[in-house]
């Protein structure tokens, strides 16, 4: 089993890296996904956002052997909720749907 703090730190770091924002900026202000897209110089639309999710998920698979499948999230979802969904997927694999 992986350490929850380690995984949270990894997810925060990788997601911030993929969206092109500092971790502090991304998580301390708890931006919505729509705000994140408008703040990031790397993103122009929700497709770019989905790619950042996919890259973060792929990193978890590659570095930790964990598979994450995120549900569809609306653009008014705060980043803290996205982090919670990622963590729930990696910490509670038995709850995943087939």
LOTIVO-967005 format. One line per field, with one value per residue: residue number from 0; x, y, z of N, C-alpha, C, O in turn. Coordinates in Angstrom, 2 decimals. Example, Ala and Ser with C-alpha at 12.3 -4.5 7.8 and 13.67 -1.06 7.14 Angstrom:
BEGIN
i = 0	1
n.xx = 13.19	12.85
n.yy = -5.69	-2.25
n.zz = 7.80	7.08
ca.xx = 12.30	13.67
ca.yy = -4.50	-1.06
ca.zz = 7.80	7.14
c.xx = 13.20	12.90
c.yy = -3.30	0.03
c.zz = 7.80	7.87
o.xx = 14.24	13.41
o.yy = -3.32	1.14
o.zz = 8.46	8.04
//
This chain:
BEGIN
i = 0	1	2	3	4	5	6	7	8	9	10	11	12	13	14	15	16	17	18	19	20	21	22	23	24	25	26	27	28	29	30	31	32	33	34	35	36	37	38	39	40	41	42	43	44	45	46	47	48	49	50	51	52	53	54	55	56	57	58	59	60	61	62	63	64	65	66	67	68	69	70	71	72	73	74	75	76	77	78	79	80	81	82	83	84	85	86	87	88	89	90	91	92	93	94	95	96	97
n.xx = 0.84	0.45	1.74	-0.46	0.08	2.39	1.42	-0.51	1.12	2.62	0.58	-0.34	2.02	2.59	0.20	0.12	2.46	1.74	-0.36	0.88	1.12	2.10	2.26	1.33	-0.22	-2.19	-3.46	-3.79	-5.56	-7.72	-8.83	-11.44	-12.07	-12.60	-11.50	-8.87	-8.19	-8.33	-6.31	-3.97	-1.22	-0.77	-3.13	-6.10	-8.63	-11.15	-10.22	-7.46	-7.29	-8.28	-6.20	-4.13	-5.11	-4.99	-2.23	-1.28	-2.53	-1.34	1.27	1.00	0.41	2.74	4.82	3.93	2.40	-0.33	-3.69	-5.83	-9.02	-10.78	-13.94	-16.32	-15.97	-17.40	-16.82	-17.05	-16.06	-14.05	-10.45	-9.58	-11.49	-11.00	-8.46	-9.22	-10.78	-8.85	-7.18	-8.97	-9.41	-6.86	-6.33	-8.45	-8.83	-10.56	-13.05	-13.39	-15.06	-15.80
n.yy = -1.19	2.25	5.32	7.81	10.57	10.85	10.12	12.13	14.41	13.80	13.75	16.41	17.81	16.77	17.34	20.14	20.70	19.75	21.46	23.84	25.69	27.09	25.00	26.13	28.30	26.96	25.21	26.60	28.64	27.25	26.93	26.81	24.42	25.79	28.32	27.56	26.80	29.32	30.68	29.33	29.29	27.23	26.08	26.02	25.07	22.64	20.22	20.37	20.36	17.80	16.35	17.01	15.76	13.11	12.79	13.05	10.86	8.81	9.08	8.22	5.55	4.68	5.35	4.34	2.11	2.30	2.52	5.01	6.18	8.84	10.36	12.15	15.60	18.68	22.05	23.84	22.59	22.56	22.56	21.22	19.24	17.67	16.70	15.21	13.24	11.94	10.95	9.28	7.34	6.12	5.30	3.72	1.26	-0.91	0.14	0.89	0.94	-1.64
n.zz = 0.00	-0.71	0.62	1.69	1.93	0.40	-2.13	-2.51	-2.59	-4.89	-6.87	-6.72	-7.46	-10.05	-11.47	-11.31	-12.72	-15.28	-15.97	-15.98	-13.88	-10.70	-7.84	-5.43	-6.33	-7.76	-5.90	-3.43	-3.88	-4.66	-7.29	-9.75	-12.36	-14.74	-14.16	-13.85	-16.48	-17.72	-16.37	-16.96	-19.12	-20.79	-21.51	-23.45	-23.67	-22.58	-23.52	-23.35	-20.60	-19.99	-21.08	-19.30	-17.00	-17.91	-18.34	-15.73	-14.56	-16.08	-15.18	-12.53	-13.01	-14.28	-12.42	-9.95	-10.42	-10.37	-11.38	-12.59	-13.11	-14.01	-13.31	-15.37	-15.02	-14.15	-15.34	-13.26	-11.08	-8.20	-7.84	-5.58	-5.26	-7.50	-6.80	-4.56	-5.80	-7.41	-5.33	-3.95	-5.89	-6.08	-3.47	-2.73	-4.34	-4.58	-4.88	-7.41	-10.56	-12.94
ca.xx = 0.00	1.23	1.50	-1.42	0.73	3.30	0.61	-1.10	2.20	2.92	-0.52	-0.29	3.19	2.45	-0.91	0.57	3.44	1.06	-1.19	1.77	0.95	2.77	1.40	0.69	-1.25	-3.24	-4.20	-4.13	-6.73	-8.78	-9.43	-12.33	-11.42	-12.72	-10.50	-7.57	-7.97	-8.08	-5.05	-2.84	-0.76	-0.70	-4.46	-7.05	-9.98	-11.28	-9.42	-6.14	-7.47	-8.37	-4.85	-3.39	-5.59	-4.46	-0.78	-1.11	-2.94	-0.30	2.41	0.69	0.52	4.15	5.68	3.42	1.63	-1.73	-4.56	-6.83	-10.01	-11.56	-15.27	-16.47	-16.07	-17.84	-15.82	-17.17	-15.47	-12.80	-9.28	-9.52	-12.36	-10.25	-7.44	-9.91	-11.18	-7.62	-6.75	-9.93	-9.15	-5.61	-6.32	-9.56	-8.98	-11.67	-14.28	-13.44	-16.00	-15.14
ca.yy = 0.00	3.48	6.36	8.80	11.88	10.76	10.14	13.46	15.30	13.44	14.21	17.88	18.24	16.41	18.06	21.53	20.69	19.55	22.62	25.00	26.65	26.71	24.24	27.05	29.05	26.04	24.60	27.50	29.43	26.29	27.36	25.88	23.97	26.87	29.33	26.96	26.91	30.71	31.12	28.59	29.65	25.99	25.54	26.88	24.52	21.47	19.12	20.52	19.94	16.34	15.85	17.14	14.66	11.86	12.72	12.80	9.46	7.97	9.13	7.33	4.18	4.40	5.47	3.62	0.95	2.56	2.98	5.98	6.59	9.94	10.57	13.47	16.68	19.94	23.11	24.58	21.76	23.10	21.69	20.37	18.09	16.83	16.03	14.21	12.14	11.21	10.22	8.21	6.28	5.39	4.75	2.77	0.60	-1.86	0.85	1.19	0.17	-2.46
ca.zz = 0.00	-0.83	1.60	1.19	1.80	-0.74	-3.34	-2.66	-3.02	-6.27	-7.72	-6.73	-8.22	-11.47	-12.08	-11.46	-13.81	-16.56	-16.31	-16.11	-12.79	-9.46	-6.94	-4.47	-7.05	-8.18	-4.80	-2.31	-4.26	-4.98	-8.55	-10.46	-13.59	-15.72	-13.79	-14.14	-17.93	-18.08	-15.75	-17.49	-20.46	-21.58	-21.78	-24.15	-23.56	-21.72	-24.07	-22.73	-19.21	-20.00	-21.34	-18.05	-16.15	-18.46	-18.08	-14.30	-14.37	-16.67	-14.27	-11.40	-13.49	-14.57	-11.24	-8.79	-10.81	-10.01	-12.47	-12.17	-14.11	-13.46	-13.89	-16.01	-14.03	-14.76	-15.26	-12.00	-10.04	-7.66	-7.96	-4.39	-5.53	-8.45	-6.01	-3.74	-6.69	-7.71	-4.14	-3.69	-6.88	-5.81	-2.12	-2.58	-5.65	-4.59	-5.16	-8.84	-11.37	-13.96
c.xx = 0.89	0.80	0.61	-0.77	1.67	2.53	-0.02	-0.06	2.54	1.85	-0.51	0.83	3.02	1.33	-0.52	1.56	2.73	0.16	-0.37	1.56	1.73	1.77	0.63	-0.45	-2.46	-4.10	-4.58	-5.36	-7.93	-9.57	-10.44	-11.59	-11.49	-11.68	-9.10	-7.24	-7.63	-6.76	-3.81	-2.48	-0.70	-2.07	-5.34	-8.49	-9.98	-10.52	-8.02	-6.19	-7.53	-7.00	-3.99	-3.81	-4.97	-2.97	-0.50	-1.45	-1.88	0.95	2.21	0.82	1.98	5.00	5.24	2.64	0.15	-2.51	-5.63	-7.73	-10.88	-12.93	-15.28	-16.67	-16.47	-16.79	-15.95	-16.66	-14.19	-11.67	-9.17	-10.38	-11.68	-9.19	-8.07	-10.32	-9.96	-7.21	-7.69	-9.70	-7.91	-5.61	-7.40	-9.80	-10.14	-13.00	-14.41	-14.47	-15.25	-15.21
c.yy = 1.25	4.49	7.47	10.17	11.93	10.85	11.50	14.45	15.06	13.99	15.72	18.39	17.99	17.19	19.52	21.65	20.61	20.73	23.90	26.08	26.16	25.98	25.16	27.81	28.16	25.57	25.57	28.32	28.57	26.72	26.34	25.46	25.05	27.97	28.83	27.10	28.35	31.23	30.50	29.03	28.42	25.48	26.54	26.36	23.26	20.25	19.17	20.06	18.42	15.71	15.93	16.05	13.35	11.71	12.44	11.35	8.51	7.94	8.22	5.87	3.80	4.36	4.64	2.35	1.07	3.06	3.89	6.28	7.66	10.01	11.90	14.49	17.96	21.02	23.97	23.76	22.40	22.07	20.76	19.11	17.12	16.04	14.92	13.00	11.29	10.35	9.06	7.04	5.47	4.73	3.70	2.03	-0.37	-1.20	1.18	0.33	-0.56	-1.84
c.zz = 0.00	0.21	1.01	0.99	0.60	-2.05	-3.57	-3.16	-4.49	-7.21	-7.84	-7.64	-9.71	-12.15	-12.30	-12.62	-15.17	-16.95	-16.42	-15.07	-11.58	-8.58	-5.99	-5.13	-7.36	-7.01	-3.68	-2.62	-4.61	-6.22	-9.06	-11.73	-14.68	-15.43	-14.09	-15.62	-18.29	-17.49	-16.39	-18.91	-21.37	-22.01	-22.49	-24.02	-22.69	-22.24	-23.47	-21.27	-19.11	-20.25	-20.08	-17.06	-16.60	-18.19	-16.61	-13.99	-14.91	-15.80	-13.06	-11.80	-13.67	-13.30	-10.04	-9.14	-10.48	-11.20	-11.90	-13.35	-13.47	-14.10	-14.63	-14.91	-14.73	-14.53	-14.00	-10.81	-9.53	-7.75	-6.75	-4.57	-6.50	-7.70	-5.17	-4.58	-7.05	-6.52	-3.82	-4.64	-6.54	-4.43	-1.89	-3.88	-5.71	-4.93	-6.64	-9.54	-12.47	-15.32
o.xx = 1.93	-0.35	0.92	-1.04	1.73	2.93	-0.06	-0.35	2.73	2.17	-0.66	0.63	3.25	1.50	-0.79	1.49	3.10	-0.06	-0.87	1.79	1.99	0.58	-0.57	-1.53	-3.61	-5.32	-5.61	-6.12	-9.02	-10.79	-10.29	-10.60	-10.55	-11.05	-8.24	-6.12	-6.73	-6.17	-2.73	-3.35	-0.59	-2.16	-5.34	-9.44	-8.95	-10.20	-7.45	-5.25	-6.90	-6.68	-3.20	-2.97	-4.49	-2.51	0.41	-0.74	-1.56	1.62	3.14	1.30	2.41	5.80	6.06	2.26	-0.54	-2.04	-6.25	-7.27	-11.61	-13.07	-14.34	-17.45	-15.94	-15.96	-15.04	-16.80	-13.32	-11.91	-8.70	-10.03	-11.77	-9.02	-7.51	-10.23	-10.02	-6.94	-7.24	-9.79	-7.91	-4.94	-7.30	-10.88	-10.66	-13.97	-15.44	-14.73	-14.17	-14.70
o.yy = 1.29	4.50	7.99	10.85	12.92	11.56	11.99	15.25	16.01	14.61	16.26	19.27	18.87	17.65	20.08	22.60	21.32	20.97	24.92	27.26	24.96	26.30	24.99	27.96	28.58	25.54	25.37	28.67	29.08	26.85	25.14	26.08	25.20	28.48	29.59	27.49	28.59	32.15	31.09	29.13	28.55	24.54	27.74	27.11	22.87	19.34	18.13	19.44	17.83	14.67	15.03	15.49	12.56	10.63	11.68	10.69	7.51	6.91	7.54	5.04	2.72	3.45	4.27	1.59	0.07	3.93	3.60	6.60	7.40	9.76	12.69	14.27	18.29	20.91	24.74	24.18	22.76	20.86	19.63	18.04	15.91	14.84	13.83	11.86	10.06	9.16	7.97	5.88	4.25	3.72	2.89	2.16	-0.63	-1.88	1.70	-0.82	-0.13	-2.41
o.zz = 0.64	0.65	-0.06	0.00	-0.12	-2.97	-4.70	-4.05	-5.24	-8.23	-8.93	-8.48	-10.53	-13.29	-13.36	-13.41	-16.10	-18.14	-16.89	-15.34	-11.43	-8.57	-5.77	-4.54	-7.22	-7.12	-3.04	-1.72	-4.83	-6.19	-8.81	-12.11	-15.45	-16.36	-14.55	-15.98	-19.10	-18.06	-16.37	-19.78	-22.59	-22.80	-22.19	-24.22	-22.15	-21.48	-23.12	-20.77	-18.24	-19.68	-19.81	-16.36	-15.79	-17.83	-16.27	-13.24	-14.27	-15.69	-12.63	-11.02	-13.26	-13.12	-9.21	-8.25	-10.32	-11.95	-10.88	-14.45	-12.52	-15.30	-14.51	-13.98	-15.79	-13.62	-13.69	-9.66	-10.32	-7.74	-6.89	-4.08	-6.34	-7.93	-5.07	-4.12	-7.01	-6.67	-3.46	-4.24	-6.70	-4.24	-0.97	-4.47	-6.80	-5.25	-7.07	-9.18	-12.88	-16.28
//
